[in-house]
Amino acid sequence: MLEDIKNNLSSGQGMTGQYDYCIFHGANAGELVNQVRAAMNNGWVPQGGVSVIAYRNDYGYFYQAMVKSE
């Protein structure tokens, strides 16, 4: 099932038109902001909100899904 979801996302199925899909990540909020801004300057658009996975009190990752029209 997970493989089907990945295939649908990467092919843009279920969305109007064709899109690329990518998940950007950073070791902190500032790093993610820089990556998202750079991606937006290249035509990427945030899809949904930011997700945070904390591994310890001082360590974690920030994730942002983004799409780009082909």
Secondary structure by P-SEA (a helix, b strand, c coil): caaaaaaaaaaccccccbbbbbbbbcccaaaaaaaaaaaaaacccccbbbbbbbcccccbbbbbbbbbcc
